[in-house]
Amino acid sequence: MTVRLRPDLDDLPVYVPGKTHPGAIKLASNEVTFGPLPSVAAAIAEAAAGINRYPDNATTELTGALAKKLDVTPAEIQAGCGSVTLCQNLITATCRPGDEVLFGWRSFETYPLATRIAGATPVQVPLDAEQAYDLSAMAAAITDRTRLIFICNPNNPTGTVVGREALLAFLRAVPGDIVIAIDEAYVEYVRLGDSQNYSALELRREFPNIVVLRTFSKAYGLAGLRVGYAVADPRVITALSRVHLPFSINSVAQRAAVACLEADDELLARTDAVVTERIRAAAELRTLGYRVPESQANFVWLDLGADAVPFARASAEAGVIIRPFDGDGVRVTITERNENDAFLAFAAQWARR
Ligand code: PMP
């Protein structure tokens, strides 16, 4: 007799992260190149000495530090084992099988995966001609089964953003009982100019159905330790804490995240160099003839259509690992000048074929 498993998961793809090999330049996962600051490494070592004990399930120190930084109460924060877990927990907290989760597409691959794992239905609304979230088409796609909406801002993998006014119009159009998750994993890299820069955190008072998702994996450089957080109305946070897997944020990760917040200025200052490189790389790629939408994240998107996979394969052969999306395009992480130059050299060679 064979074991009985859920047949609706039979065709679910297994998530395969970008492969790498020794000596290759890895520009596939939107990480930073630098390791932990000395103060963060020291906090990790200190926390490691106590790993015979379970971690603080309430993440009291981390939640307190975040609340202070963001000027909210601890009751408005839930930490998670990476923001990917919070995406999943939000779906668990809002959806029963058959309910709908709405998001733009192409976007972060966890949204459809986690939706299907929960037995809910992903509703994917194509991006607009500029590869950005099409909020009017999304508003039109809402049904009485819609329970959760993801807005990835900036969008992974295209790097595009939705502006404050467009988001406000959308929030006003959506029924207030639908939870709207604004995924700000890359917010630290946004440079729209002082009058245009914003975070959905500012809109939470007016729209208590907003959940803002953030992570320590990108600008803060803790991808390997897995820490993210959600900021939302205390009622939503209570629901998230109910579905939270006990002890899923380990004690080393908690201490490291607090140490990162203490070194906030130094870590965030490093995003400036990436932004400068992003502008340079995007301009050079466009000069070479590539279609590259305006990115506000630490990566750029090359709209390559059917060439995406062969392009990424040839790039890997040239020693630079990037992330292909079959039939669509490639996403290339922007890091330091020498690494970006290695990719640009390959891109120039490919363009001259
Ligand atoms: N949201 C987006 C848009 C992302 O790109 C990622 C990471 N690729 C995440 C969330 C998850 O980040 P983490 O689980 O590492 O916090």
Residues whose N, C-alpha, C, O or C-beta is under 5 A from the ligand:
A	BS01	PMP	C81 G82 S83 V84 T85 F108 C152 N156 D183 A185 T215 S217 V227 G228
